[in-house]
Amino acid sequence: MVDVIIVGAGPTGLMLAAELRLQGVEAVVIERDPEPTKVVRAMGMHARTIEILDQRGIADRFLALGAQHDASRFFAGIAPPNPVRLDTSFPFVLGLQQPITDRLLAEHAVELGVEFRRGCAVTGLTQDADGVTADLSDGTHLRARYLVGCDGGRSPVRKMLGVAFPGEPARIETLLGEVELTAPQEEVMAVVMEVHKTHKRFGAVPLGDGVFRIGAPAEGVAEDSDVPPTLDDLKRQFRALAGTDFGAHSPRWLSRFGDATRLADHYRVGRVFLAGDAAHVHPPTGGQGLNLGVQDAFNLGWKLAAAVNGWAPADLLDTYESERRPVAADVLDNTRVQTELSLLDPGPQAMRRLLTQLMNFEDVHRFLVEKVTALNIRYDFGSDNDLIGRRQRDLPLKDGRLYEHLHQGRGLLLVDRTGDLSVAGWSNRVDRVVDITEQVPAPAILLRPDGHIAWAGTDQQDLLAALPRWFGAATN
């Protein structure tokens, strides 16, 4: 029996596998496709996701290969004249093609000892009080203590569990692909910028050597979204909207996506969990999908590892759904709004004009951009203290940076203005750092392994009440 089976080797599954291995948990990733996909499904990484990577010491790998873009325009493509000020060390969107993101996450997972089984699908699963048995397409069976479905919007794991996936089907569709264009890049970009003023789902991004990632609104919604469009379909829509197809030829891949919006009724059934697109699908507006899945994995990983390692509080695994499902519901809502604002009907256009005016107020602008970048998330820990449940941004310390103390995925007590607080009894799960800095938001803060503030204060007895909730019983 292995510890955890992860179904799906996309960004969610890769991040989860690495988080488990960081805590010594055996993780086996089952992936249907024999090779990593070359399709660029996502192009951006938001601030909170970069913070997560930084908390594990690998952000520099991604920053070195990506381009930094202004985050101010990432709510519905509305760009107020003044940039928004974000409370993060990464106040930008990192442009990085998903195959590169996948490769870097896979390399991180391999370094930690994750096992991969590619070209193999899960065809059935059963579970009992002791574990989960997965039936594999090669005729073998694999048993684990837990299983996590990170297998996409059409998740076979979710269907095997019988978890309902309510929501709305696609009303509009966008054609997407990587193709070569014979028109000069300057001409292409000039036309795209002009058309994009009206058609927000029309665009082209140069990838080098005459290759562009292009997208255009489709004429309607295909009966089967799994059937890719043809090059003629894409060229026809470009001619209809821009008056030219830029001499498009030699497609590397073509795809389509719609604005279907669905949220799983449950994220957990017994010993089986859902994460990423298996738990939620939504329009790609604002580039939130990959980020939402990686953040799911970051929330679940340390909790699942705690359960495997035997110190998890009784209800810790249940907090995965109670914390992450409301976040997904909020993303679904904001992508619904952003999609509506991209339509050309008089009503949506009137709303867009009004929202454009409102976003000239910095507080409104920041509020909306923080939704897209996930910097505004506050989990409900049942506390009236506004700090509790929020993620803690990185801070400069006398000894390096705060995030450097989170690389091992342990809890952390940061003591600033009082030095007599102790985590004795939890020192095998929680580190203690004493460092005086004016930027700490309280005299002392207790961080979970995911960097969210679990406690703040000065009283040892209060701290002793908070520690068991997230880190289990004390040890001698």
PASEKOL-265517 format. One record per residue: residue in one letter; x, y, z of N, C-alpha, C, O in turn. Coordinates in steps of 0.001 Angstrom, whole numbers, plus 500000, padded with zeros to 6 digits. Example, Ala and Ser with C-alpha at 12.3 -4.5 7.8 and 13.67 -1.06 7.14 Angstrom:
a513190494310507800512300495500507800513200496700507800514236496681508465/s512850497750507080513670498940507140512900500030507870513409501138508039/
END
This chain:
m500847498803500000500000500000500000500883501248500000501819501359500792/v500572502186499100501266503473499092500460504461499940499348504158500372/d501028505632500170500326506614501003499209507312500232498052507303500652/v499570507921499091498587508720498350498751508474496857499863508527496330/i497638508205496175497587508179494714497046509520494250496016509987494737/i497744510134493310497283511379492689496974511085491236497839510613490498/v495756511357490822495335511092489447495399512404488668494594513311488882/g496374512485487759496531513688486953497841514389487219498147514720488365/a498635514628486159499948515253486283499951516664485724500935517100485126/g498841517382485920498830518807485611499405519594486771499926518997487714/p499329520924486732499910521739487806499361521400489186500112521417490161/t498075521093489294497501520764490597498099519484491154498550519453492299/g498105518432490353498642517157490805500125517222491108500593516613492070/l500868517958490293502312518072490511502620518817491803503501518416492564/m501882519917492052502113520669493283501754519835494500502470519847495501/l500653519117494415500227518286495542501251517186495827501590516934496983/a501735516542494785502714515470494972503969515983495663504510515323496550/a504432517163495253505631517733495864505394518083497322506265517857498162/e504235518627497631503927518982499019503897517742499909504347517791501054/l503380516653499401503342515421500181504745514862500401505095514466501513/r505541514832499341506888514293499481507740515152500415508628514635501093/l507479516446500452508216517328501345508073516876502794508962517098503616/q506937516238503098506672515755504456506931514250504591506493513626505557/g507636513678503630507989512271503709506880511314503344506980510120503628/v505813511812502715504678510975502334504909510405500943505314511131500035/e504656509115500768504828508461499471503691508858498542502522508640498857/a504030509438497405503033509906496451503306509287495084504429509338494583/v502270508702494484502361508124493150501387508875492246500191508939492529/v501904509443491157501080510191490217500734509301489030501620508790488345/i499436509120488794498936508347487652498474509326486575497604510158486833/e499036509240485390498692510163484312498344509377483050499117508538482587/r497175509665482511496688508972481317497577509205480099497853508268479351/d498030510449479889498816510772478704500249510268478868500845510434479932/p500799509661477832502170509126477942503236510210478012504316509978478554/e502948511396477468503910512492477469503222513768477936502012513920477763/p503991514695478532503408515983478927502839516710477715503409516654476625/t501717517392477909501083518096476809501900519306476374502561519949477191/k501849519605475094502483520805474562501482521933474376501850523038473978/v500212521652474664499155522646474500499274523706475597499391523371476776/v499244524966475214499388526075476166497998526477476648497377527389476102/r497527525792477669496191526087478186496178527333479063495149528001479158/a497275527654479692497356528827480566498635529582480265499641529002479857/m498575530893480475499715531744480121500204532603481280501212533295481144/g499506532573482428499860533511483477499861532907484861499139531949485138/m500680533474485726500763533049487115500609534298487984501357535265487841/h499628534261488886499318535426489699500154535481490978500864534537491324/a500044536615491663500916536913492797500871535854493888501917535446494392/r499671535401494263499601534444495365500272533123494995500898532492495846/t500150532704493754500807531474493322502319531622493362503021530691493756/i502831532785492958504275533004493026504725533013494484505795532497494805/e503917533595495368504242533551496793504339532112497294505243531775498058/i503412531273496864503428529862497262504733529195496830505365528477497605/l505120529440495598506375528869495105507557529413495889508512528686496162/d507496530687496251508561531293497038508619530685498438509703530517498997/q507460530356499003507442529726500319508127528355500307508547527860501353/r508237527752499139508926526471499030510309526592498385510973525590498121/g510725527820498140512087528039497673512323527803496202513468527617495791/i511262527803495379511450527504493958510940528611493040510920528429491823/a510531529743493585509972530809492737510972531312491710510594531657490590/d512251531355492085513261531891491168513321531107489857513635531676488812/r513024529818489902513049529002488683512014529503487679512258529507486472/f510872529919488183509785530386487333510019531833486904509795532184485746/l510468532667487834510719534068487520511779534211486442511713535135485631/a512760533308486420513847533396485450513371533158484023514013533608483074/l512249532453483858511796532076482520510541532824482064510110532675480921/g509955533629482958508716534316482618508912535809482414509959536368482741/a507888536439481870507882537885481669506883538510482634505800537965482849/q507238539638483209506378540290484188505459541293483498505904542138482721/h504160541179483802503152542061483209502385542775484311502230542255485415/d501911543967483998501150544761484948499875544022485341499084543638484479/a499679543825486636498483543131487116497245544010487097496133543517487289/s497421545301486871496316546246487016495188546020486033494052546413486299/r495477545389484893494461545249483838493829543869483805493165543521482828/f494022543074484857493588541691484778492184541443485302491787540286485439/f491419542483485600489996542272485854489240542767484638489117543971484411/a488729541811483850487919542083482654488660542912481619488031543500480739/g489991542970481707490754543743480735490585545234480875490958545981479970/i490026545697481996489852547136482232491146547678482815491664547138483792/a491668548738482225492964549274482627492826550733483040492950551616482191/p492571551018484325492555552406484796493899553079484560494905552392484386/p493939554407484551495180555103484198496305554892485201497475554966484827/n495980554628486475497016554463487488497124552999487900496106552341488113/p498353552479488017498508551084488441498054550900489878498075551836490678/v497642549681490193497181549385491542498365548962492405499299548320491924/r498316549331493691499376548958494624498951547700495366497943547699496073/l499718546634495204499394545350495815500377545039496941501572545310496827/d499864544473498018500670544176499200501348542815499036500964541831499669/t502345542784498189503061541543497893504419541886497317504620542979496788/s505347540956497420506654541128496782506590540874495284507565541105494569/f505442540399494807505291540043493388504065540754492807503081540095492469/p504105542082492685502927542837492236502765542830490719502640543882490092/f502770541635490140502689541504488691502108540145488340501962539276489199/v501783539977487076501406538673486540502614538128485788503201538822484958/l502980536898486076504126536283485423503660535541484181502965534530484279/g504044536044483011503709535382481766504602534174481552505812534310481371/l503998532986481572504761531748481450503855530686480845502785530405481385/q504265530104479748503429529103479088503296527862479969504256527435480611/q502097527293479988501841526186480900502792525001480724503184524419481736/p503185524608479531504136523495479447505432523755480220506035522820480748/i505862525020480288507055525341481074506746525221482560507539524677483328/t505578525737482959505154525592484356505079524128484747505563523743485811/d504481523311483899504374521877484174505758521249484331505990520450485238/r506662521615483447508014521026483496508725521389484794509345520534485425/l508637522640485186509321523075486407508717522419487646509445522028488558/l507395522298487682506759521631488817507104520144488842507304519569489912/a507175519522487667507534518100487604508977517887488060509267516924488771/e509874518773487659511264518659488096511372518777489610512134518047490244/h510610519698490183510583519857491643510078518587492310510636518137493310/a509012518008491748508447516783492322509432515620492228509567514844493174/v510118515497491096511092514413490923512246514575491906512717513592492479/e512700515797492102513776516047493064513405515546494459514263515096495219/l512118515630494782511648515219496104511327513725496165511055513192497240/g511359513053495021511154511610495021509769511138494648509395510021495004/v508994511942493947507658511525493501507775510471492405508622510575491518/e506923509463492475506886508407491454505801508735490427504689509112490795/f506125508590489142505180508847488056504890507559487301505785506752487048/r503622507384486945503234506298486049502434506914484912501234507154485042/r503112507168483790502471507799482634501923506738481683502350505583481681/g500962507179480877500334506273479933499439505261480610499245504155480105/c498891505635481755498072504718482545496887505495483109497064506586483650/a495698504950482991494494505620483464493861504844484601494014503627484698/v493151505554485455492358504924486506490986504599485923490276505498485472/t490612503331485930489350502892485333488275502573486361487108502398486010/g488661502498487617487685502223488667488322502413490023489545502365490155/l487496502628491033488038502735492386486995502290493396485790502457493205/t487501501722494469486679501328495610487422501760496862488649501853496864/q486682502020497917487324502402499163486632501742500339485457501381500280/d487401501595501410486875501059502651487471501863503800488059502920503574/a487326501380505014487781502137506173489286502298506229489785503189506916/d490019501454505520491481501467505618492188502080504418493360502441504524/g491509502209503275492197502729502114491355502735500862490149502494500901/v492011503016499745491371503133498434492109502218497461493339502183497446/t491351501474496646491954500640495608491599501218494249490423501385493925/a492616501522493457492420502053492111492674500951491092493713500291491131/d491726500753490178491900499833489057492546500602487914492062501671487542/l493619500085487357494367500780486321494139500154484958493794498978484849/s494335500953483923494044500511482556494972499406482078494669498746481084/d496090499187482753496984498097482362496606496777483032497330495787482932/g495458496781483718494972495560484338495453495337485762495077494354486400/t496283496245486263496775496107487627495912496926488589495016497663488180/h496207496774489854495492497516490899496527498157491818497607497609492035/l496186499306492344497075500008493258496264500460494464495206501074494325/r496772500151495640496054500494496858496816501587497611498045501582497673/a496054502519498178496655503631498900495779504009500082494616503615500169/r496353504767500973495580505255502115494590506333501673493486506429502208/y495003507155500677494142508217500155494348508324498649495361507874498112/l493371508926497980493465509193496539492919510592496286491926511002496888/v493581511320495388493141512670495039492964512760493531493894512486492773/g491782513140493103491507513342491689491871514755491268491193515718491627/c492954514869490499493394516143489918493317515998488397494206516440487670/d492239515370487937492157514888486551491224515704485669490618515161484745/g491100517006485940490465517905484988488967518013485091488319517318485874/g488425518917484267487001519232484316486086518072484011484951518046484485/r486549517106483231485742515918482928486119514749483845485899513590483496/s486665515045484974487240514117485937486559512756486038485432512670486525/p487226511686485585486700510344485821486574510029487313485645509330487719/v487496510536488130487420510267489570486142510854490143485442510192490910/r485836512081489780484597512700490281483378511892489856482452511704490645/k483372511421488630482229510642488141482144509306488856481044508853489170/m483278508661489123483263507393489853482719507578491273482065506689491818/l482996508732491858482493509016493205481004509347493208480344509257494243/g480477509732492042479082510137491971478827511518492529477706511825492933/v479858512365492559479716513721493067479068514593492002479543514644490868/a477992515274492356477296516150491412478170517346491058478993517789491859/f477981517863489841478799518956489319477877520017488711477928520274487508/p477042520628489542476033521551489014476647522858488530477741523243488944/g475916523530487644476366524806487117475673525107485807474572524621485545/e476328525919484979475732526321483707476591525839482546477818525908482612/p475955525349481481476720524959480292477241526190479562476852527318479865/a478120525960478602478714527065477852477662527789477015476818527159476379/r477725529100477025476875529937476160477670530514474996477135530744473912/i478962530744475241479842531280474208481096530411474161481386529658475090/e481824530533473067483005529692472881484097530509472208483824531406471411/t485339530179472546486492530852471962487391529820471301487665528766471873/l487844530128470101488783529274469379490200529695469738490484530884469884/l491076528732469876492424528998470364493412528103469625493069526991469222/g494629528587469450495642527743468833496980528431468722497111529629468975/e497974527649468339499294528173467993499502527931466507499480526792466042/v499701529005465775499853528905464327500968529840463866501371530750464590/e501453529605462665502407530524462048501637531553461227500654531223460565/l502093532804461276501486533893460515502525534456459555503678534669459930/t502111534696458315503043535264457337503121536776457449504119537364457033/a502095537428458002502100538879458153503179539297459144503450538563460094/p503798540449458948504811540934459889504224541134461289503055541489461440/q505043540904462289504552540997463662503987542385463973502973542489464664/e504619543446463481504143544799463757502735545006463211501893545631463856/e502491544474462014501162544598461411500132543802462206499024544277462454/v500509542582462604499593541745463372499190542436464666498004542516464986/m500168542933465410499883543517466713499080544803466591498243545086467448/a499315545580465554498550546812465352497076546499465113496199547156465673/v496805545493464280495420545108464010494780544522465260493639544847465590/v495512543660465953494971543014467157494602544050468205493535543959468812/m495466545031468428495181546052469438493931546840469096493167547210469988/e493715547099467824492540547856467416491271547028467597490281547519468140/v491298545773467143490109544924467261489811544607468728488649544508469121/h490867544446469537490696544082470940490003545179471744489456544904472812/k490017546391471258489304547465471953487824547136472098487178547537473067/t487296546403471123485877546027471147485692544560471493484852544226472329/h486454543688470872486305542240471043487381541738472014488514541469471614/k487018541620473269488000541305474308488509539871474222489539539554474818/r487821539005473503488288537624473371489086537397472097489378536256471741/f489435538467471417490250538404470199491674538798470568491888539806471241/g492649538002470126494016538369470459495044537500469786494724536459469211/a496286537939469862497427537189469335498652537551470163498916538726470419/v499391536538470577500604536735471374501766536131470601501747534936470305/p502774536923470269503922536371469525504755535452470415505076535790471555/l505098534285469873505912533313470597507309533175470012508138532437470544/g507573533888468912508878533821468268508859533000466996508066532070466850/d509740533356466077509885532632464797508594532604463997508307531620463316/g507807533681464073506580533770463297505408532987463852504355532925463218/v505569532383465030504500531607465660503754532502466656504361533247467425/f502413532406466618501576533202467507500568532292468211500085531316467639/r500271532628469440499120532030470130497946532957469877497939534105470320/i496941532442469153495852533311468720494524532795469249494347531597469475/g493599533719469441492271533366469908491237534284469285491516535447468996/a490047533752469082488962534537468495487618533949468920487503532734469084/p486604534790469100485277534266469422484775533336468323484934533624467137/a484177532236468716483598531298467754482223531788467311481621532657467943/e481735531206466200480404531575465714479309531100466662478272531748466798/g479543529978467307478571529413468230479266528425469140480492528425469249/v478486527585469790479025526578470700478977525220470016477918524802469549/a480097524534469951480174523231469303479390522186470090479284522269471314/e478845521210469382478136520125470047479072519311470917478673518836471980/d480313519141470481481300518386471239482549519252471386483304519436470431/s482759519779472592483880520694472804485223519979472731486261520635472640/d485227518645472768486481517900472655486988517858471219488164517571470992/v486129518136470251486544518143468850487186519488468539486510520514468612/p488476519514468193489152520796467968488634521480466706488152520809465793/p488728522797466646488354523500465420489388523239464338490474522728464613/t489051523586463129489997523486462021490691524834461837490258525854462373/l491770524813461071492450526068460759491514526992459990491544528206460190/d490692526437459121489733527259458368488731527934459309488341529080459085/d488313527218460370487403527832461346488049529073461957487415530122462071/l489305528944462345490002530049462994490231531203462020490037532366462373/k490642530881460798490892531926459798489612532664459452489624533880459260/r488497531928459370487211532557459045486823533580460110486336534660459778/q487032533253461388486691534194462449487634535387462463487203536502462757/f488893535183462155489810536307462065489411537254460935489442538473461097/r489041536691459802488628537555458684487361538316459024487217539481458655/a486432537659459732485161538304460084485374539475461032484674540483460930/l486328539362461954486508540389462974487590541407462617487478542584462957/a488647540943461924489792541817461654489957542142460178490761543003459821/g489206541462459316489338541701457885490531541011457263490812541222456083/t491245540190458024492413539472457526492649538245458386492289538225459563/d493255537219457795493641536052458595495152536007458811495684535012459303/f495847537099458438497289537261458648498114536163457971499284535973458303/g497511535445457030498238534371456362498516533204457294499591532606457241/a497561532879458138497749531808459116497943530466458426497242530135457470/h498928529682458938499182528356458378499946527520459404500370528030460441/s500111526268459113500928525336459899500598525379461396501455525737462204/p499361525016461774499012525034463195499779523971463981499919522833463534/r500272524358465156500901523389466058499834522646466854499951521442467084/w498813523351467266497652522745467918496488523733467856496688524945467777/l495282523196467892494064524002467889493124523459468954493060522251469181/s492399524355469602491504523935470662490339524919470754490279525904470018/r489430524636471658488310525537471907487967525481473392488159524454474044/f487468526574473912486986526568475290485758527458475396485597528426474652/g484908527106476332483682527855476536483629528497477902484624528519478626/d482464529023478254482293529707479538481471528866480516480832529407481419/a481490527540480334480792526674481285481313526934482695482506527165482893/t480416526896483663480753527219485051480122526170485950478898526056486009/r480955525398486653480433524308487490481291524173488749482491524446488738/l480639523743489835481309523568491121480837522270491755479636522050491907/a481781521412492124481442520123492720480712520316494043481051521197494833/d479702519477494269478956519546495528479840519260496729479655519835497802/h480811518360496541481707518000497635483124517867497105483333517474495957/y484100518198497948485501518034497605486077516752498211487206516366497909/r485290516101499067485788514893499726484672513883499856483553514220500241/v484990512636499530484116511504499809484986510437500462485731509733499780/g484892510322501761485713509350502477487184509648502351487656510690502803/r487914508732501733489360508869501568489750509405500190490921509362499814/v488784509901499453489045510425498108488707511918498065487674512354498574/f489595512680497454489443514132497377489468514575495910489962513862495036/l488925515765495668488971516396494354489714517717494479489574518419495480/a490500518056493467491251519308493482491384519836492058491310519074491094/g491582521142491937491741521751490621490466521674489811489369521739490366/d490601521536488490489433521534487606488493520362487874487329520416487476/a488955519320488527488053518224488893486989518702489864485914518108489952/a487283519786490601486343520317491586485616521560491103484572521916491649/h486152522224490088485543523484489640486006523811488226487183523643487909/v485107524269487382485465524789486068484796526146485898483724526400486447/h485439526999485138484942528365484968485601528962483735486580528404483241/p485095530082483221485739530723482083487173531132482429487473531396483593/p488052531185481439489460531508481718489716532988481930490871533398482045/t488671533800481984488836535241482120489643535588483370489310535164484477/g490687536351483178491535536726484298492642535734484582493476535975485453/g492666534611483858493756533651484005493858533031485381494955532920485928/q492716532618485962492716532159487346492753530640487513493032530155488610/g492479529879486449492283528444486595493487527696487130493374526996488136/l494649527824486480495852527144486933496182527553488361496541526715489189/n496060528841488641496383529360489967495472528779491036495934528415492117/l494195528690490744493234528154491704493551526705492031493442526295493187/g493942525922491031494274524525491260495535524344492083495571523510492988/v496583525125491777497824525043492553497564525436494004498132524849494925/q496710526426494200496393526852495567495549525812496298495687525659497512/d494677525093495588493986523943496188495005522945496726494914522494497868/a495976522610495879496980521617496251497787522064497457498119521254498323/f498101523348497515498893523888498615498128523805499935498716523586500994/n496811523983499853495976523879501050495829522437501504495882522156502701/l495647521522500561495402520124500896496674519382501281496632518502502141/g497793519715500671499001518909500815499447518698502248499640517558502669/w499616519767503004500132519624504368499125518934505284499503518256506239/k497830519117504981496793518481505802496766516972505558496648516184506497/l496875516583504293496891515162503964498154514504504517498112513373505001/a499268515215504443500511514690505006500388514518506517500891513543507076/a499722515460507178499525515346508632498702514115508975498966513445509974/a497696513814508142496877512629508384497704511352508196497628510428509006/v498485511315507127499323510140506875500349509962507987500627508840508413/n500907511071508452501960511003509465501418510867510886502188510772511843/g500098510857511020499500510485512286499282511571513312498936511270514454/w499476512850512937499268513895513940498142514865513606497949515842514329/a497395514626512536496340515558512139495216515589513171494771514530513614/p494749516762513562493520516842514369492366516177513634492403516037512412/a491350515771514371490280514943513804489590515589512610489224514892511664/d489406516902512633488649517564511570489535518293510564489022519048509738/l490846518086510612491739518865509745491449518634508272491418519592507500/l491235517383507859490990517112506445489689517743505959489568518078504781/d488722517908506848487463518538506453487631520024506156486834520604505420/t488672520647506731488870522074506481489309522349505050489211523485504586/y489794521329504339490138521538502930488909522004502161488966523018501467/e487810521287502273486595521695501563486023522984502127485631523865501362/s485966523114503441485341524302504033486120525570503715485540526656503693/e487421525458503469488221526628503115488279526870501613488159528013501171/r488457525829500830488704526029499403487442526127498558487452526809497533/r486364525475498951485158525540498125484592526963498048484192527386496963/p484540527727499164484077529119499033484981529965498147484501530864497456/v486280529692498158487194530424497280486836530152495823486775531078495014/a486601528890495487486233528546494116484902529189493728484751529676492607/a483939529193494649482642529807494359482814531284494023482139531805493135/d483715531956494730483968533371494465484638533558493103484324534506492384/v485559532661492747486188532741491427485150532517490331485158533212489314/l484262531555490534483208531329489553482377532588489352482025532939488226/d482067533263490452481264534481490338482022535580489612481459536246488742/n483296535783489954483991536901489305484275536611487833484347537539487028/t484437535331487467484614535032486044483291535150485286483276535514484110/r482181534842485959480877535098485335480732536581484998480307536943483901/v481090537428485957480988538870485750481910539319484628481498540074483747/q483151538861484654484110539285483631483692538821482239483867539546481260/t483142537619482155482662537130480864481510537989480370481454538340479192/e480598538325481258479460539165480877479947540515480351479395541054479391/l480984541052480986481512542355480582482232542310479236482534543359478669/s482511541118478718483168541001477416482165540964476263482552541069475099/l480881540815476582479863540721475539479572542091474943479783543119475588/l479089542094473714478886543346472985477462543866473059477158544892472450/d476585543196473782475210543674473921475187544987474698476107545255475471/p474151545814474508474111547125475179474197547040476696474877547850477324/g473505546053477298473532545948478756474923545693479302475390546458480146/p475620544625478844476990544399479314477937545564479033478811545872479844/q477759546203477890478638547335477587478383548516478511479318549229478876/a477121548734478894476815549797479859477437549481481215477975550368481877/m477361548191481633477986547799482900479492547986482828480117548395483807/r480074547690481679481528547838481537481935549298481661482942549611482297/r481157550198481057481482551623481154481391552105482597482236552873483055/l480355551647483317480189552041484713481335551504485576481890552229486401/l481685550221485377482749549631486181484093550294485867484937550439486750/t484286550690484619485510551399484253485629552698485039486721553064485474/q484511553394485223484527554616486025484814554304487494485593555004488140/l484190553265488013484383552919489421485815552501489717486330552763490804/m486457551853488756487828551385488983488847552515488977490026552284489243/n488407553743488675489294554883488858489506555189490338490442555905490693/f488634554646491213488856554730492648489819553604493034489541552434492772/e490943553950493652491991552965493898491503551800494759491896550656494531/d490652552083495746490172551004496613489353549988495828489461548785496064/v488540550465494902487740549559494066488657548758493158488503547545493013/h489613549451492549490558548792491643491320547692492379491431546569491885/r491848548019493568492614547045494333491728545866494750492159544715494677/f490512546142495180489596545089495604489383544071494491489401542868494749/l489182544528493265488908543622492153490170542888491700490110541699491384/v491300543573491665492540542909491254492959541891492305493491540837491956/e492732542181493580493070541209494625492203539960494534492634538884494949/k490998540079494003490188538881493754490865537985492724490976536776492926/v491313538567491631491931537796490560493260537195491015493579536057490670/t494027537953491785495352537511492186495335536651493445496374536125493843/a494165536499494082493984535672495289494713536227496500494989535484497442/l495029537509496499495681538120497651494679538485498746495071538786499874/n493393538459498414492377538887499379491807537743500210490926537970501040/i492284536534500007491651535380500645491860535416502155492974535591502650/r490762535247502858490823535068504308489954533870504648488734533929504497/y490563532790505104489809531620505521489104531919506844489616532659507684/d487938531336507009487141531569508212487593530618509314487242529438509314/f488370531145510246488829530367511393487978530640512635488299530186513734/g486883531392512441485995531676513562486513532740514499486110532775515661/s487397533612514035487979534645514884487505536022514452487303536276513264/d487327536911515429486983538297515128488213539121514749488082540228514227/n489387538592515005490630539276514644490809539205513133490907538113512574/d490851540343512474490904540374511008492164539746510449492187539359509281/l493223539634511259494448538991510779494275537491510597494844536902509677/i493488536874511474493409535419511534492733534874510280491629535291509931/g493395533951509615492879533354508384493474533940507125493354533352506050/r494122535103507243494725535720506068496112535128505795496772534595506687/r496523535240504541497881534827504221498827535936504666498496537120504589/q500005535538505133501012536503505545501973536746504390502575535809503866/r502111537982504005503059538307502938504481538097503448504705537985504653/d505427538046502537506823537895502920507293539151503655506813540252503388/l508231538976504576508767540094505350510287539988505408510829538886505490/p510978541125505367512425541092505595512700540902507087512098541572507927/l513594540006507402513992539756508777515483540014508924516192540163507929/k515962540066510163517405540206510370518131539014509757519237539140509232/d517489537867509836518064536642509290517302536253508025516475535342508048/g517581536944506928516944536620505653515528537144505528515232538274505915/r514655536308504981513257536666504751512352535658505450512753534530505735/l511125536089505719510160535202506374509937533934505564509960532837506123/y509719534061504253509385532894503433510517531871503396510277530689503151/e511736532315503635512843531364503663512720530379504826513299529293504792/h511965530766505851511760529878506998510593528907506773510297528080507635/l509929529010505605508791528138505308509132527082504262508252526330503842/h510380527010503836510752526114502741510470524645503048510229523872502122/q510492524245504286510284522839504623508829522486504868508517521341505195/g507936523451504714506509523165504840506051522902506264505082522174506481/r506742523491507239506366523342508638505622524587509107505643525619508437/g504964524486510262504397525664510876505504526568511383506657526153511497/l505140527819511691506150528773512145505546529747513147504516530365512878/l506186529880514296505864530938515253506904532033515091508079531831515396/l506467533199514608507353534350514463507108535273515639506025535842515774/v508098535421516478507999536235517678508762537525517441509950537516517121/d508049538644517607508674539930517335508925540687518632510072540844519052/r507853541156519266508024542069520388507850541398521746507781542086522764/t507780540079521780507770539371523051508541538085522861508283537357521902/g509469537783523731510369536676523488510130535438524306510923534499524238/d509048535401525093508870534282526020507820533279525566507408532426526352/l507381533362524327506409532406523813507130531138523354508235531200522815/s506490529989523575507138528710523292506208527796522519504989527842522683/v506814526944521653506068525887520962506569524527521437506498523541520704/a507075524481522663507521523207523226506377522215523202505260522546523602/g506640520993522735505605519988522533505184519875521082504607518867520674/w505470520912520297505151520904518856506389521192518017506270521455516820/s507563521149518612508774521560517903509110520656516726509923521026515878/n508491519464516659508718518595515498507811518968514324507913518381513247/r506929519939514533506015520379513461506025521885513262505631522379512206/v506482522626514290506423524090514264507791524650514640508349524306515682/d508322525513513781509574526197514079509279527496514828508174528035514754/r510279527983515545510150529244516290511272530162515865512444529791515919/v510908531373515436511879532361514999511635533645515783510515534158515803/v512660534161516421512591535444517120513339536462516281514534536312516025/d512631537499515852513241538483514967512465539789515086511252539809514875/i513133540852515413512461542139515597512364542853514253513379543155513626/t511149543116513823510901543879512603509595544624512762508617544075513268/e509575545858512337508387546678512492507249546213511596506110546635511798/q507513545367510623506491544987509669505626543808510119504612543523509482/v505997543117511198505151542031511686503839542624512174503869543577512953/p502689542108511753501407542746512070500940542566513510499924543146513891/a501643541787514317501282541560515716502558541207516464503560540869515834/p502550541277517796503764540921518547504284539524518241505489539278518265/a503358538611517954503760537266517538502651536693516666501471536943516910/i503029535929515655502046535278514786502430533818514597503608533466514525/l501414532989514520501587531564514239501107531299512829499950531561512501/l501991530780511997501649530492510607501472528999510402502256528196510907/r500436528631509657500303527251509201501347526990508115501982527930507638/p501532525751507723502497525462506650502173526146505323503059526300504483/d500918526561505118500564527265503888500686528781504022500286529514503118/g501235529258505139501485530685505292500309531503505752500399532731505774/h499188530869506128498043531612506656498171531752508171498642530846508858/i497742532903508669497903533220510081496860532461510900495658532662510728/a497329531587511791496439530773512623496206531388513996495227531063514669/w497097532268514407496990532894515738497860534125515752498874534184515055/a497470535115516548498278536313516748498044536810518165496912536802518650/g499108537243518832498925537746520184500188537726520998501295537744520458/t500013537688522331501141537710523258501013536681524373501964536464525124/d499850536046524492499569535195525648499899533733525360499409533166524383/q500725533123526202501116531737526007499934530792526086499872529825525327/q498990531047526990497842530157527119496959530203525877496433529178525446/d496800531383525309496053531485524048496762530710522943496120530023522148/l498078530822522900498853530091521897498686528589522079498542527854521103/l498706528132523328498554526705523597497181526193523200497024525007522912/a496181527073523180494847526684522722494776526607521203493998525830520650/a495602527426520523495569527465519052496380526346518424495986525813517387/l497496525979519024498390524989518424497711523649518136497875523123517035/p496951523072519083496361521760518796495351521778517651495141520758516994/r494724522931517409493713522960516353494321522662514993493694522003514164/w495546523144514756496160522970513450497315521975513450497684521460512395/f497888521700514614499089520870514660498938519650515575499931519001515904/g497711519335515986497481518123516745497968518214518175498342519283518657/a497957517084518838498323517017520243499821517206520422500623516843519562/a500174517781521557501584517964521871502254516621522104501613515657522521/t503555516569521828504337515360522094505320515673523200505680516832523407/n505746514673523893506684514880524997508095515173524472509017515374525262/
END
